[in-house]
Amino acid sequence: VGGGAENVLLCDLRIAAENAKIACSEINVGIFPGGGATHRLVQNISMCKAKEMLFFGGAIDAQTALELGLVNKVVPLQELMSTAQEWAQRLAQKPPFTLKMLKAVVNANWGADNETAMRVEQDAWSAIFGSVDAKEGMKAFIEKRKPEYTGK
């Protein structure tokens, strides 16, 4: 209660316990979200559903959040931490520089016109292609071994 949905909206990847509830209930006390939820919610779900959540202030369950695209995965509560740790371990195996650039490109291109999006992507791709990690990743692929990324 009190900013929880806004915290969810700040995350790149979201795993919810099956008993989780997500709400933008500020309207119920005479205010509305002031931490960016009005903008980010519309970016994550439809305008219609965002308005429903914001105008009525009711909670949605985890399964509804999954169906709306607000969360990536729903798991039993007892599996929440292990699932998050598994995802973190999987991400830790990725090249850090490339992952950082990919996140920046995806975020920059949200709502961008095609010309701008292609320019942003090509600029980042050029930077990544010449990176130590990209060379290591391609070399490891050819040599059929696990890459050893450095973040450079």
N, C-alpha and C positions, 0 to 999 in steps of 0.2 A: 504494500500500500504506500502511496506517495512516491511516485517517480519510478516504480518498478518497470512499467512498460517502456519508459524512456530509456532505462538501462538496457533492456532487451534490444531496443532499436539501435543502440550504439554498437552492438556486437556484430562481427562479420559472419560468424557461424553460431547457430542457436540450437541447443538441445534442451528439451523440456521434459520434466517428469510428467508421467501420465496424469497425475493429480493436480498439475499446475493450473492456475487461473491467471489470465492476463487481462488487465483493465486499464482504461484511461478514465478514471472515475472522478476527475477533478471537477467536472460540471456539477456533481452532486453536492459540492460545498461552495458553489458560486464562482469558481475560477476555471481556467483551462490550462493544459500543460504549457509550461513556460520554458522547457528545456529542449525544444526542437521536435517534440512528438507530432505536432500538427503537420510538420513538413515531412519528417521521416516516415510516418505511418502511411501517408499517401504514396510515398515512393515504394513501400513494401507490399501494400495490398491495394485493392481498388478504392477509388475515391468514394464510391457508394458505401463500402464496408467501413472505411475509415471514418466517414461521417457518422455512421451508425454507432460505432464504438465511442466516438468523441461526444456526440449529441446525447446519447442515452446513458453513458457512464457505466454500463453493465460489463460484467466479465465474460470472457470467452474461455472455454476449456482448451486443454492442450491439443486435442484432436482437431478442433476447429481452427486453432492457430496453425497447425500443420497444413490443413486443407487450404487456408488462406495464403500460405507461403510466408507466414510470420516466423515460423520456426522450421529448422531443417529436419529434425527428427524428434520423435516422442519415444521415451523409454520408461520402464518401471522405475520408481523412485530409487530402489536399491541398486539400479544399474547406472544411475545418472553420473556419479563421479567416475566410475570406471570407463564409461563411454566417453566422457570429456577427456580423460587421460589418454585413452586410445587415440582420439582425434588429435590431441596435442602431440603425441608421439608420431603419428603419421605426418603431421605438418612439419615436425622437426627433421624429418628425413628429406624434405624438399629443399632446393637451393634457396637460402635466405634472401639473397639479392633479387633473384627472379620473383620470389613470392612477394617481396616488398614492392617491386615494380608492377607486378600484376595487380596487386591491390590498388595501387595508385592509379593505374590505367582504368580499371573497372570503375573506381570512384569518380575519376575525372570525366569518364565518358557517360555517366548516368545522365540521361536526358540531352546529351550533346547531339548536334546535327552530324550527319554521316561524314562530312568533310573534316570537321574538327576531330571526330572520333578516330578516323583513319590516320590523321596527322599525329595525334597523341600516341596511338598504338605503334605507328612506325618509328617514332622517335624513341620510345621505350624499347622496342624490339631491337633497334640498332645498338642501344646501350647494353642490352642483355646479351646479344649475340657475340659481342666481343669480350664478355666477362670471363673470368677464370672459371667460375662455376659452370657456365654453358660449355666451355671447352672440356671440362672434367666430366660433365654429364654425357656429352656425346662420345667421348673417349671410353668411358665406362660402359656405355651401351654397346659399342663396337667390340670391346673386350669381354663383354658378358660378365661384368662384375658390378658390385654395388658402388655408386659414386661416393666420393668423399668431398663434400662441399665445404667451402671456407667462408662464404658470404662475400666473396670478391668477384 
